[in-house]
Amino acid sequence: MNTALANIRIVLVGTSHPGNIGSAARAMKVMGLDRLYLVAPEAPFPSSRATALATSGDDILERAIVVEELLDAIAGCGLVLGTTARLRSLPLPVLDPRAAATRSLAEASSHEIAIVFGREKSGLSNDETRLCHYLVNIPTSKEYHSLNLAQAVQVVTYELHMAALSALPGEIDPPDWQPQPPERMEVYFQRLEQSLLAIGFLNPEQPKRLMQRLRRLYQRARPDENELNILNGIVSATLDLTRERRAKKDQ
């Protein structure tokens, strides 16, 4: 396996047809990727149907990791890319597969990368895309733009393979920069919302719209550990001051 691809995992969310899992494993195998995560597949897994369509990729199925939540599948990843065919009211930055592959290979030497594919019929939910740093859209014909799940995996993994064959792009970030994984960012977003509610900045009846914009801002910034510690420190100080003022007011 190409070492440039070793830190890249393919994540399939809510797959309904076992055959698509097998076909996706085959697509990964021929392009040199072997790390497959399955989030809450609808049909029982392992599956003989998946194995039949995996051909020489059955070893990928044997090592596949099955989890119930997307956050578990992307835990520890410094870069999360979510594939989508839909535009959203608050879109994340959108990359085509070639640009996504270039960015992934540029960062794969320093941290884990996850490329997430959604359900066959409905794709990724809004909550799931909020866990991503970028969206990936495969340009298709305007007349017909429906891709089978395994076809989408094949397109993206092909671009990853081609990027790995080429000279790696230059460093795009400082060498000591390590973006924090999604599970730590989720804790921060919860604390941030709590603090903004405490100081009356968020409307408690409709807090989510503004939080979506703030989430997009921080996901774009991708803070490292020291930066996230500073942000958490600001939140903690805000909450402490709010509690002190409330305590004085109640005296």
N, C-alpha and C positions, 0 to 999 in steps of 0.2 A: 504494500500500500504506500502511496506517495505520502511522505511525512507531512507535507503541506496540508493534506486533507485530514490528518489524524484527529484534529480538534474540532471537526465539523460533524454535527449530528443532524439527522433528518427526523423530523417530528411529524407524525400523522395524527390528527385530532378527530375522534369520533367516526372513524372509518366504518362504513356500513357493510361493505362487501369484502370478505376475506381475500377474494381474488385480487383486489386492488392492492392489498398489502403485499401479496406475493409478487405482483408485477412491479410494484415500487422497489421491492428488494432486488429484483433482477436489474432494474434500471440503475440502482445504486452500484451493484456489483460490477457492471460493465464500465462504469465511470470511476471506479476506484474508491468508493466510499463504503463503509461497513458498519456505521453506528446508527441504529434505528430505534426510535422511541415511539411507542404507541400510547395515545391518551384515550382511555375509555372506549376501546373499539366496541361496536355494537354486537358483533358476533363473537362467540367464544374463541379465544386464541390460546395456544396454537391451533391451527386449522389445516386439515388435509388439502383443502381448496387453495389456501395460500401457498402451501408447500409445492403443489402441482404447478402453479404458475411462476414460482420463483426460479425454476430451472436450477442454474448453478448458484443461485443466491440463497439457497436454503440455510447455509451457515449463518447468514445475516439474520434470518428469522429465529434461528436457535439462540442467538445472543440478544435478540430484541428485548428491550426493557419496557414493561407495561406498567403504566401508572394511571391514577384516576383523575388527576388535575394537571392542566398545562403548566402551572407554576412548578410542579415537581419535575416535569420533563425538561424544563429550561433552567433548572436550578444550577447556579454556578457559572452561567454563561455571561460573558461580557458584551456579546452582541446577539440580538435576537431579530430575525427577519421573518415577517409573516407574509405569506403569499395571498393575494386577493385579486378578484376580478371586478370588485365593486369600488366605486368612489364613495367616500363617507363625508358627513357634514364637517367633521374635524379631522381631516386626513393627516396622517403622518407623512414625512417625506417618502416619495415613491421612487424606487429604482427599477430598471429593467433587469432581467437575469444576468446580463453581462456586467453591468455596473455592480450588482449585488455580489457576483462572484469575485470581482476585483477587490471590493471592500473586504469581503470575507477572507480572502487569501492574504491581504495586507495585515489583518489582525490575528489570523489563526495561530501565528507563532507565539503569541503572548497570552491568549486566553481562549476559552471555549466559545464556539459559535453554534447557534441553533437556527435552522431554517424550518419554518412551521407551515404545514399544509392543512387546510381545513376539511370539513365534511364535503362529501361528493355533491350534495344538493344545496347546501346553504353556506359552505365555506366557514370562515372563522366568525365568531360572534364579536360584537363591539367590545365586550369585556376582554376577550382574548387578544384582540388587536392592540388594546391599550398596554399589554405586556410587551409589545414589540418596540424596537427602536426605529425600524424602517418597514415599509411595505414593499413587496415585490409584485409587479404586474407584468405578465407575459403579453406582449403586443400580439394581437391576432387580427384576422379579417373583421371588418365592421359588419359584414353580412352574417357571419357565424363565428362566435367566439367561445364556444364551450369546449373545454379540454377535459379529457379523462384525468383522474387523479394521477395515475401512473405516467401519463404523458407529461403532465406538469412537472412531476419529479424528474423525468428524463431530461426535459429542457433545462431545468436548473442545474442538475448534476452534470450535464454535458458542459455547461459554461464553467462550472467549478473545475472540471477536469482540464478544460482548455486553459484556464487561468493558471492551473498548477503546472502545466507543461511549459508555459511561458516564463520568462524571467519574472520573479516576484517584484511587484511595485515597491517603490521606496517607502520609507516610513512616513506615515501620515500623522502620527502623534508622538509625543515624547516617549522615549523608551521605558520610563518608569511609570507610565500611566496605565492603571489597571481599573477599568470601569467596574462599578459595583454590580453584583448579580441581581436578577429580578426580585428574588425573595427579600433582599435587604431594602431595595427601593420600595417594595410594597409596604413594608413596615413604616418607612419614612412617609409615604403618601397618606397612610392612615393617621399618623401623628400630626402631619401638616394640616389635614382636614380638621382634626380635633382642635388644634390651636387656632385656626382661622374662625371656627365656630365660637370658640371661647372669647375671642376679642370682638365678635360681631361683624367680622369682615365678610363671612359667608352668610347667605340667606338660608336659615335652617330648613325652610320649606323646599328650596331648590338649590342645594349645594353642588350638584354634580356637574352642571355645565361649566362653571368656573374651574372646578377641579380637573375636568378633562383638559382644559387649556393649560393649566399649570402642569399637569402630568406630561403633556406633549412638550412643554418647555424643558422640563428636567430630563425627559427621555432623550431629547435632542442634545442636551449638554453632557449627559452620561458622566456624572461626577465620579471621581475616584474615592478611595477610602477616606483620605484626609478631608476632602471637600464634603463628603457625606457626613462625616463627623461634625464638621462646622455647621452644616445645615441642621443636623439633629440638635446641636447645642443651641442654636437660635430658637428652635421649636421648644426645647426644654425651658429655656429662659422665659419665653413668652408664656408658657403654661404656668410656670412658677409665679411670675408676676401677676398673672390673672387671678390665681388662687389667693395670693396675699391681699390683693385689693378687695376681693370678695369677702375674705375673712375680716378685714378692717371694717367693711361696710356693714357686716352682720353684727359687729360688736355694739 
